[in-house]
Amino acid sequence: MKLELLKKKINKKKIFITGNTGFVGSWLSIMLTFFGAKILGFSLKKKDKKFISNHVQFKKNIQTIYSDINLIDKYKKSIKKFNPQIVIHLASQPLVLESYKNTKKTFLTNIMGTVSLFETLKEIKSIKKIIIFTSDKVYRNLNGKILNENSSLGGIDPYSSSKSCQDIITTTYKSSIYKKKIEIIILRAGNIIGGGDWNKYRIIPDIFRCLYSFKKIQIRNPNAIRPWQHIFEILNFFNLAIIKKTKNSNEPEIFNIAPNLKSNIKVIKLVSLIKKIGSYRKLKVIIKKKKQYESSILRLSSLNAKRKINYKPKLNLENTIKLTVNWYDAYYKKKDMYNYSLKQLKDYFNN
């Protein structure tokens, strides 16, 4: 969908976003604000100043309540006063390795945080649609098959388990409490890359931190196959989820967000392509495997989304990597990253 049409469709919509200071949330907030939506965010403030959400322009343009998701009930009046039409839930502990270190906190944030959100939203009558963003790791993925929305849930590591629970909790609230009153959509996305991710234990920010500090990049799972896709593809899907009317049912609508199968490649192959496309001859790799369990193969089917809401990925893997490389190179060249990010977004939606 082209830029001007998106602006017409999204302009003046009131959207409440939890987790709007993170990698996905900050991009989503910037995009929807640019399209003319009125945004209220609810999130912890990022300690790392490199996140776009710490940019002065972001803070100026996007109103955010800084707090823990499990304390959301304390801000019910403020949220109610905002009168949101759409809620997008992103707030979570998003890291597999962190979930091994802080398992209880991961469960409290991802599971009870989702419960706290739904309990708070019960009393806000203006809401027409709720979008819950989970993960491809919700699936009990033991054999490397291509996974669709009917594949069995049951993530094994603490993070994946907590995201599976988010899906189950969402279905429970939709089926037993909200029923047909509110549209509820669950989005399950594959591995997201692109500029602006500064999280720990993530391959892309690790590469650029090491590259620009002249260190060797450590890879813990070089042969793991992942469905790599750019953050803009995820944003494009959010637009469709916001605009399109889904079925009137007691069940949530569930969509996988996945790239073309050619973008399902090994971690070590992704690093090799980044090195080639960015001309990073000095980038050195060390293999240092971790003991903790992580899925070795993740492949998703997004056929359901193609059929029901006309979703099609726009970027191939080479363009995905080019956009990512260009963003981080611009960051290390000290460019104004809020406006650079906005320019990348405009170019994506204009093409």
Backbone hydrogen bonds, N-H to C=O, Kabsch-Sander energy under -0.5 kcal/mol:
donor,donor_aa,acceptor,acceptor_aa,energy
3,L,349,F,-0.7
6,L,2,K,-2.3
7,K,3,L,-2.3
8,K,4,E,-1.8
9,K,5,L,-2.1
10,I,6,L,-2.3
11,N,7,K,-2.2
12,K,36,G,-2.5
13,K,10,I,-2.1
15,I,13,K,-0.7
15,I,38,K,-2.8
16,F,86,I,-2.8
17,I,15,I,-0.6
17,I,40,L,-2.4
18,T,88,I,-2.5
19,G,42,F,-3.0
20,N,17,I,-0.6
22,G,19,G,-1.1
26,S,22,G,-2.6
27,W,23,F,-1.3
28,L,24,V,-2.5
29,S,25,G,-2.3
30,I,26,S,-2.3
31,M,27,W,-2.7
32,L,28,L,-2.6
33,T,29,S,-2.0
34,F,30,I,-2.2
35,F,31,M,-1.9
36,G,33,T,-1.3
37,A,32,L,-2.7
38,K,13,K,-2.8
39,I,37,A,-0.6
40,L,15,I,-2.0
41,G,63,Q,-3.0
42,F,17,I,-2.1
43,S,65,I,-2.4
49,K,47,K,-0.6
51,F,48,D,-1.5
54,N,51,F,-2.0
55,H,52,I,-2.1
59,K,55,H,-2.0
60,K,56,V,-1.7
61,N,57,Q,-2.2
62,I,58,F,-2.4
63,Q,39,I,-0.6
63,Q,61,N,-0.6
65,I,41,G,-3.0
66,Y,64,T,-0.6
67,S,43,S,-1.0
67,S,65,I,-0.9
71,L,68,D,-2.1
72,I,69,I,-1.4
74,K,71,L,-1.6
75,Y,72,I,-1.8
76,K,73,D,-1.5
79,I,75,Y,-2.2
80,K,76,K,-2.9
81,K,77,K,-2.4
82,F,78,S,-1.5
83,N,79,I,-1.0
83,N,80,K,-0.6
85,Q,14,K,-2.5
86,I,14,K,-2.0
87,V,129,K,-2.3
88,I,16,F,-2.9
89,H,131,I,-3.0
90,L,18,T,-1.2
90,L,88,I,-0.8
99,S,95,L,-1.4
100,Y,96,V,-0.8
100,Y,97,L,-0.8
101,K,97,L,-1.4
102,N,98,E,-3.1
106,T,102,N,-2.1
107,F,103,T,-2.4
108,L,104,K,-2.7
109,T,105,K,-2.6
110,N,106,T,-2.9
111,I,107,F,-2.2
112,M,107,F,-1.3
113,G,108,L,-1.0
115,V,111,I,-1.8
116,S,112,M,-2.9
117,L,113,G,-2.0
118,F,114,T,-2.3
119,E,115,V,-2.5
120,T,116,S,-1.9
121,L,117,L,-2.4
122,K,118,F,-1.1
123,E,120,T,-1.0
124,I,121,L,-1.9
125,K,123,E,-0.9
127,I,124,I,-1.1
128,K,85,Q,-3.3
129,K,85,Q,-1.7
130,I,183,E,-2.7
131,I,87,V,-3.2
132,I,130,I,-0.5
132,I,185,I,-3.1
133,F,89,H,-2.2
133,F,131,I,-0.5
134,T,132,I,-0.7
134,T,187,L,-3.0
136,D,189,A,-1.9
138,V,135,S,-1.2
139,Y,136,D,-1.1
140,R,152,S,-2.9
141,N,139,Y,-2.0
142,L,140,R,-1.1
147,L,299,R,-3.0
151,S,148,N,-2.0
154,G,138,V,-2.7
155,G,138,V,-0.5
155,G,160,S,-0.6
161,S,157,D,-2.8
162,S,158,P,-2.3
163,K,159,Y,-1.9
164,S,160,S,-2.2
165,C,161,S,-2.1
166,Q,162,S,-1.7
167,D,163,K,-1.7
168,I,164,S,-2.0
169,I,165,C,-3.1
170,T,166,Q,-2.4
171,T,167,D,-2.3
172,T,168,I,-2.3
173,Y,169,I,-2.5
174,K,170,T,-2.4
175,S,171,T,-2.8
176,S,172,T,-2.5
177,I,173,Y,-1.6
178,Y,173,Y,-3.2
179,K,173,Y,-0.5
179,K,174,K,-2.4
181,K,178,Y,-2.3
183,E,128,K,-2.4
185,I,130,I,-2.6
186,I,253,E,-2.8
187,L,132,I,-2.8
188,R,255,F,-2.8
189,A,187,L,-0.6
190,G,257,I,-1.8
193,I,229,Q,-2.7
197,D,194,G,-0.8
198,W,196,G,-0.6
202,R,199,N,-0.8
206,D,202,R,-2.0
207,I,203,I,-2.1
208,F,204,I,-1.9
209,R,205,P,-2.5
210,C,206,D,-2.3
211,L,207,I,-2.7
212,Y,208,F,-2.2
213,S,209,R,-0.6
213,S,210,C,-0.7
214,F,211,L,-0.7
215,K,210,C,-2.7
217,I,284,K,-2.8
219,I,286,I,-3.1
224,A,221,N,-1.7
225,I,296,S,-2.8
226,R,265,I,-2.0
228,W,226,R,-1.3
228,W,263,S,-1.6
229,Q,191,N,-2.2
231,I,193,I,-2.0
233,E,230,H,-1.2
234,I,230,H,-1.1
235,L,231,I,-2.2
236,N,232,F,-2.4
237,F,233,E,-1.8
238,F,234,I,-2.3
239,N,235,L,-2.1
240,L,236,N,-1.7
241,A,237,F,-2.7
242,I,238,F,-2.4
243,I,239,N,-2.4
244,K,240,L,-3.0
246,T,244,K,-0.5
249,S,247,K,-1.1
253,E,184,I,-2.3
255,F,186,I,-2.7
257,I,188,R,-3.0
258,A,256,N,-0.6
263,S,260,N,-2.4
264,N,261,L,-1.9
265,I,226,R,-1.3
265,I,263,S,-1.2
267,V,224,A,-1.6
268,I,222,P,-2.6
270,L,266,K,-2.0
271,V,267,V,-2.3
272,S,268,I,-1.9
273,L,269,K,-2.3
274,I,270,L,-2.4
275,K,271,V,-2.4
276,K,272,S,-2.0
277,I,273,L,-3.2
278,G,274,I,-2.4
279,S,276,K,-0.7
280,Y,275,K,-2.2
281,R,279,S,-1.3
283,L,280,Y,-1.5
286,I,217,I,-3.2
288,K,219,I,-2.6
288,K,286,I,-0.7
290,K,220,R,-0.7
298,L,225,I,-1.9
299,R,145,K,-0.5
301,S,147,L,-2.8
306,K,302,S,-1.8
307,R,303,L,-2.2
308,K,304,N,-2.4
309,I,305,A,-2.1
310,N,306,K,-0.7
311,Y,305,A,-1.6
320,T,316,N,-2.1
321,I,317,L,-2.3
322,K,318,E,-2.4
323,L,319,N,-2.4
324,T,320,T,-1.6
325,V,321,I,-3.1
326,N,322,K,-2.7
327,W,323,L,-1.8
328,Y,324,T,-2.0
329,D,325,V,-2.5
330,A,326,N,-2.1
331,Y,327,W,-2.1
332,Y,328,Y,-2.4
333,K,329,D,-0.9
334,K,331,Y,-1.8
335,K,330,A,-2.1
337,M,335,K,-1.0
340,Y,336,D,-2.2
341,S,337,M,-2.1
342,L,338,Y,-2.0
343,K,339,N,-2.0
344,Q,340,Y,-2.2
345,L,341,S,-2.1
346,K,342,L,-2.5
347,D,343,K,-2.4
348,Y,344,Q,-2.1
349,F,345,L,-2.3
350,N,346,K,-1.7
351,N,347,D,-1.0
351,N,348,Y,-0.5
